[in-house]
Amino acid sequence: MKPIRISGWSSFSHLGCGLRDAQSAYSGMPQFKPNPWRAELSGPAISMLERVQREPRFKYLDRTVVMAIAAARMLDRQETNTAVLIGSSRGATGAWEQAHMRLLGGSRLHGRTSPVTTLGNISSWVAQDLALDGLASCHSMTCSSFHHSLIHAIALLQSGMSESVIAGASEAPLTDFTHAQMSAMRITSQAEDSSEFPCWPGNRQRNSMVLGEAACLTKLDLIDSPSRVGTIRGIGVAMEPIDHPISISPEGTALERAMSRAIASAECEPLDIDAVVLHAPGTVLGDTAELSAIQSIFGSPLPQLLSSKWRTGHCLAASGGLSLELALIACQDGVSPYQHFGFDLPQRKGPIKKVLVNATGFGGNAISLLVTP
């Protein structure tokens, strides 16, 4: 495939704002909130979010939308025909739940309820705030939504339908209802305190998923620019048969195919890959399946195995963005940021220049990106 340039990057998460904050944050330990464990925005991310929320026209927008607006403002000024593609697993989670609670309590809903609880108002408000008049679209492919935004953006660029695209995902799922759904699946962390390290990707003994919130946006172009922070050189997508809504094959069939296709589309070989950023949300079944898929491709020793979730929690649709952020940092520095945990498998050593970034979602879908500096 033709290389796609990542000419802009912005992020809001438990790590802070952007690549520099994330790079320094990986040297420290997460400050997850307990009962239930969660990874909230921190530091400058909160300040920037509050500034946007104080603007009158954004007063009633969901946190997911406001986070995306704040992240988009961190990007360089855009041409008016720049397209906007933003994914979200759950959309306007908090606004929807609050409106439903008012209805159950017998209160009358406001006329704005319908437009501010739709998935589509994320991209449309970002486009409005940046004064863009091109395509603005939202979609949901659960936890792989960020990756799917990028693939749709690549299709727009390579077809000539757009010259530049803002693509990414935003998720603010830290609500009682969402936590209850995760607890019902028995996949959330049961750590009693932070000394047990709540989220441990790749731990095949116990589930340890921690929910987080984040917004991650990229600016993608075909033409190189001085602002480039990375390059997408390969993409791979796959589906596998499922027999219930949250099933995944023990072999990680879809992930294995997605990674193989990403490597092939970049005209590379498995030995060319220096590192893999795993989806690995901290669930025994999912993490074990992904490790099995990686082993089937690379044998032993494996490329370096990385994860962002020990530090950010699982931010659903935006989790792929934080994984890409980790890959960009590793590519820029040539080495992995500090990883508190360790996958108990032999791994190659050496500089990092080619990285696979994985994502999966409910429904049996998997997607992998191959990125370089």
N, C-alpha and C positions, 0 to 999 in steps of 0.2 A: 504494500500500500504506500501511497505518497505520505511522507512525514507530515504530521500535524504539529504546529508549533504552539506551545502553551506560552502565550505572550503576556499573560496576566494571571495573578493568583490572589485570592482573598479567602480568609476563613475566620470563623468565630467558633470557639469551642472551649472546653475546660483548659486547654493549653494557652489561651489568649487569642490574639489577633494576628494572623499571617504567619509566614515562614519563620521570621526571626524569633517571634515569641515561642513558636512550637519548637524550634531548634534548641533554645535555652531551657524550655520546660522539660524536655526529655531527660535532662540531667538530674531532675528532682523527682520526688514521689507525688502521686496524685493525692488530692484532698477531697475524696469522695464523701458525700453526705450520707449518713446511715438512715435506716428505718423508713423505707427501703433504701439500699445503696443506690446512689445516683451521682452522675457527673454533670454538675451545673456549669454554666458559663462563669468565667472568673476574670478578675482584674479589669483591664481596659475594655474587654468585650462587653462587660456590663455597662460601663460608662457610655460607650458608643450606642448601645441598644437603647438606653434611657433617653439619650438626646433625640433619637428618631421618634421614640414613643411620645415625646412631649409635643411633637408637631401636630396641630389640630386635625389635619386630614387623615392621620394615621392612628387616631385615638382608639378606634374600635377594631383595628386589625389584629389578627392572631399573632402570637409571638413568632410562629414559623415565618410569617410574611415579613414582619419587622426585621427579623434576623437577616433574611435574604436582602432586604433593602439596604441595611447597614453594610452587609458584605459587598454588595454591588457598588456602593459609594467608594469603596477602597480601591476599585479598579481605575485605570486611567480613563480619561474622557473618551466616550465612544462616538463613532459615526452614527447618524440618526437611523441608518438602515441596518444596524447591528441586530441580529436575531437574539432572542432570549429563550432558553430551554432550561427549565428547572423542575427537578423531580422531588417527590416527597412520598414517603410510604403512607402517611396518615393525614397529610394535609393540615387544615386548620383545626388541630386537635382540641386545644383549650377552648377556643371560641365555640366550637360545635358542642362540646360537653357542657359548657356553661349555659348555652341556650336551651339545651335539652333539660337541664336541671330546672331552669325557670319554667319551662312548659310543664314539667311534672309537678312543680310547686303551685301551679294554677295561675302563674303570671302570664301576661300578654307579651308576645314577642315583638321586638322592634322590627320595623320594615327593612332594616339593613341586614337582618339575620341571614337571609339566603345568600346574598353576594359575598359576605365576609366569611362564610363557612365553606365555600367551594375550594376545590384544589386549584382551579385555574387562576384564582386571584393572587397567587404568589408571583407568577411570571408577569401578569398584567400590571401589578403595582410596581414591580421593578422597572418595567418598561416605561410606565408613567413617570416615575421618579427621575429616570435618566433622560426623559424627553425623547424616547425612541419611537419610530413609527413603522418598524418592520415586524416580522413574525414574533409573537410571544405565545409560548405554549408550555403546558405542564403535563406531567404524566406520573404514573406510579407503577413501578415494578418491585415493590416492597424494598428489601434491603439492598438491592442492586440498582436502585433508581439513579444514583449518581452516575454510575458507569453507563447506564442506558441514555442518560442525557448527553454524555460525550459521544456515544455512537451515533445518535441522531444528529448531533452537531457536525460530526465528521461527514455524514451523508450529505448534509446541506452544503458544506464547503466543497466536497469533491464533485457534487452535481452542478455547482455553479449557482445554486439558488441563493446562497449568502456568501459574502466576502469575509464576514467576521461574525462570531457567535459567542455569547455569554452562556455558559452551560454549567450546571452543577446541581446541588440539592440542598434542601433545608428541612430540618426536623426539630420539633419541640415537643417530645412525647412524655415529659415528666409530669404526668397527671395520675391521679388515683386510679382511674379506669384503665389506663394503659399499663400501669404497674400490676394491677390485678390480673390483666390478661397474660402478662409474662409469668406471673406467679402460678397461674392455673396450668401452665405448661411445665412447671417445675424445672425451669432452666435458670432462675435467678440465683445470685450469690447468697449463700447462707452464712457467710463469715460473721463471726460475733463482733469483731472489731478490726480496725485497719491493720493491726499487726499481722493478721492472717492473710493480708493482701487480697482484697475482695474479688478482683477480676484477674484470672490467670489463664490466658489463651494457651491452648495446647495441653492443658492439664486433663489427662484422660481418666482421672479418678473421680472428679466431682464437677458438677455444673457451677459456673461462677460468673454468669453474665450480669453486667451492671449497665443499666440504661444511661444514656447521655444525650445531650442536645448539642446541635451544631448546624452551621451553614457553611458550605464550601462552594466557591464559584471560580470558574476558569474563564479566561479569554482565549479563544482558539482561532488560529489563522493558518492559512497555507503558506504565507510569505514569512520568512524569518525576520526578526526584529531585535534590536539591542535589549529589549525588555524580556526576552525569552528566559523562562525559568526551567524549561524542560521540553521534551519532544515525545510525542506518541508515535511509535513506529510499527506497532502491531496490535490487532484486536482479534479476539476470539469469543464466540458466543456458542452456547449449547443448551439443550434441554434434556432431561431424563424422565422416564416414566415414574409416576408416583402413585401410591395407593391410598394416601390420606393427605390432608392439607399441609402437614409439616414434615412429611417424610423426606429422607435423603438416602441414597444407596450407600451401603457400607464402603464401597470402593470409590465413592465420589466421582461417579461416571461423568456427570456433566462438567464438573470442574476439570477433570483430566482432559476432556475433549476441548474445552475452552482454552486451557493453557497451551495445548498442542497446536491449536489453530492460531493463537496469537503468535507463537514462536514461528510458525510457518509463514504467516502473513508478513512478518518482518524479515523473512529470508534468513533466519537464524537457525541454530542447532541448540539442543538442550544444554550442551556444555558452554554455550555462549552466555547463559544466564548466570549472573552473579548473585542475585538475591530474589526472594519471593516475599512479598507482603501478603500475609494470609488474611482471609476474611475472618476466620477463627473468632467467633464472638464469645467463646468461653463455655460452649456446650459440648458435652462429651461426644455425642453422636456426630455433630457437625464438624468439630475440630478433628476427630479421628478420621472421618471420611476424607477431609481435605488433605491431611497428612498422607493418607493412603494414596490419593491421586498424585500427590507430588512425588512420592517414592516410585510410583509406577512409571513416571516420565524420566526422572533423574537418576534413579538407582542410588548408589552410595559411593562417596559422600554427596550430600545434597548441597544446593546453593545455600547461602545464608538465609535463615528463616526469621522474618521480622513481623511485628504486629504493633499497631497503634492502640489497640483496645485496652491494654493493661493501664494505659495512661489517660485515655479519653472516654472509656466506656463504649458501649455499642449504641451509636447514634442513628441506627436504622438506615434510612435512605442516604443520610449524609456520611455514613461510615466509610463508604468507598472514597469519598473526598479526603477524609483524614488519612486513609491508607495511601492515597496518591501523594498527599503532603509529605508523609514519611518517606516515600520513594524519592521524591524530589530532593529532600534534604540529604538522603543517602547518596544520590547521584552527584549533587553539588559538592559534597564533602569527600566523596570517594569511600566513605566508611559509614557504618550504621550508627545512628544515635544510640545512646545507652538503652539497653533492654534489660529490665530488672529480672525477668524470668528467663528460662532457657528451655528450648525444645530438646528432649533427650535423644537426639539423633546426630550422627556424624555430619558435619557441615564443612564445606570448603572455606578457605580463608583467602583473602586478597582484596584488591580494590573493587569498588562497586560502580559499575557503569551501565549495566543493563538489568532492569528489574521488572519482574512480573507483578502486577497488582490484581488480586482476585476479589470477586464479589459474588455472592449467591443470594437468592431470595426465595420466599415461599413459592410453590408452584413448580419446582424442579428446574428453575433457570440458573444459569451460571455465566459469568463473563470475566474475561481477563484482558488486561492491557499490558503491552510491553513498552516501557518508557526508558529514555536515556536522557543525558543532560541536554 
